[in-house]
Amino acid sequence: MAMLEIKDLEVCYGVIKAIKGVSFEVEQGEVIALIGANGAGKTTILHTVTGLIPSAAGSISFDGHDLKKVPAHKIVSMGMAHVPEGRRIFQQLSVFENLMLGAFTCKNKEQIQSDLKKVYGHFPRLEERKNQVAGTLSGGEQQMLAMGRALMSRPRLLLLDEPSMGLSPLLVTEIFDIIKEINEAGTTVLLVEQNAKKALEIADRAYALETGRITLSGKASELMNNEAVKKAYLGE
């Protein structure tokens, strides 16, 4: 049984069908990339998985549990965390306070300290700036904070929406190195990303989404060498 299983998913905005019968799986331990142009429906899929948008048809299961029956606020405690597009950190709070809010499902103080140490291990800059107001961080640091906050909930599945958006090439490389590091430490990753080259470099498998439908799927290395993918997403 796959960790996350999506079957024949349909999502509508009014009369417009945004997602049209999408099916895919995420196995434990994988990095799965959803690639596609802006407006293809990638973010809509993540929002539907985490209960922020209702589906019109199809099924979503996480560890065999039907997520359509689970309120959005309870999904985090099941072991899934979502880092949204645009980071959505609490701008007026400190870095440390943002991270503590990520641990709201945990009551064990020793566990929280242990998790905080791990997050600082992945993101040393957050420890250096732990007392700094989050809104004053750079774009790359805010992305690190959004990811760190999600990791504080101890997710088994981490959903990342456009983590490279608005970052310099150097920071993009750093963020993707950290995503790979997080995965190697045991967290499964579902990655939505317009930077198809970077996503395919770290993914095990990938799905290409086009106007609400999956048009290609396979090993990331295969998609990297696919002529249609090269032309549409890799600028080759």
Secondary structure, DSSP 8 states (H G I E B T S, - for coil): --SEEEEEEEEEETTEEEEEEEEEEE-TT-EEEEE--TTSSHHHHHHHHTTSS--SEEEEEETTEEGGGS-HHHHGGGTEEEE-TT----TTSBHHHHHHHHTTT---HHHHHHHHHHHHHH-HHHHHTTTSBGGGS-HHHHHHHHHHHHHTT--SEEEEE-TTTT--HHHHHHHHHHHHHHHHTT-EEEEEES-HHHHHHH-SEEEEEETTEEEEEEEHHHHHT-HHHHHHHS--
